[in-house]
Amino acid sequence: MGNFKIQVTSSGIYKVEVANPYFFFEPVVVEISEEEFAPGKDTKAFLYSLKGGKDFRLMYPLVLDPTSRLQYFEPVPQFDPLSYLKNPFVLMIGVTLLLSQMSKNVDPEDMKKAQAS
């Protein structure tokens, strides 16, 4: 949990973005008009959407919660022996071995007839 304080010297529209290596925070737009810049006035803060601009008003002072956790690396998949069966090379070897075993069970006379014709 961190805190920050910004000293603003003039009115305007400001975009607040939090840079954190572990979490993603949505950017926030803070509008300070001339009337609100006077001491004792409230400041308006909006959640900022890249598509549509301002989404909805936030309470001030800002309390920002992370939207998601950042992942920089792809997790290594676990070993799966069934993935080898999906390989075309392994399928061809399996079919070849299956056909050779089936040809051993054929009657020799039927084999000679098949080779002759």
Rosetta blueprint (number, residue, H / E / L):
1 M L
2 G L
3 N L
4 F L
5 K L
6 I L
7 Q L
8 V L
9 T L
10 S L
11 S L
12 G E
13 I E
14 Y E
15 K E
16 V E
17 E L
18 V L
19 A L
20 N L
21 P L
22 Y L
23 F E
24 F E
25 F L
26 E L
27 P L
28 V E
29 V E
30 V E
31 E E
32 I E
33 S L
34 E L
35 E L
36 E L
37 F L
38 A L
39 P L
40 G L
41 K L
42 D L
43 T L
44 K E
45 A E
46 F E
47 L E
48 Y E
49 S E
50 L L
51 K L
52 G L
53 G E
54 K E
55 D E
56 F E
57 R E
58 L E
59 M L
60 Y L
61 P L
62 L L
63 V L
64 L L
65 D L
66 P L
67 T L
68 S E
69 R E
70 L L
71 Q L
72 Y L
73 F L
74 E L
75 P L
76 V L
77 P L
78 Q L
79 F L
80 D L
81 P H
82 L H
83 S H
84 Y H
85 L H
86 K H
87 N L
88 P H
89 F H
90 V H
91 L H
92 M H
93 I H
94 G H
95 V H
96 T H
97 L H
98 L H
99 L H
100 S H
101 Q H
102 M H
103 S H
104 K H
105 N L
106 V L
107 D L
108 P H
109 E H
110 D H
111 M H
112 K H
113 K H
114 A H
115 Q H
116 A H
117 S L
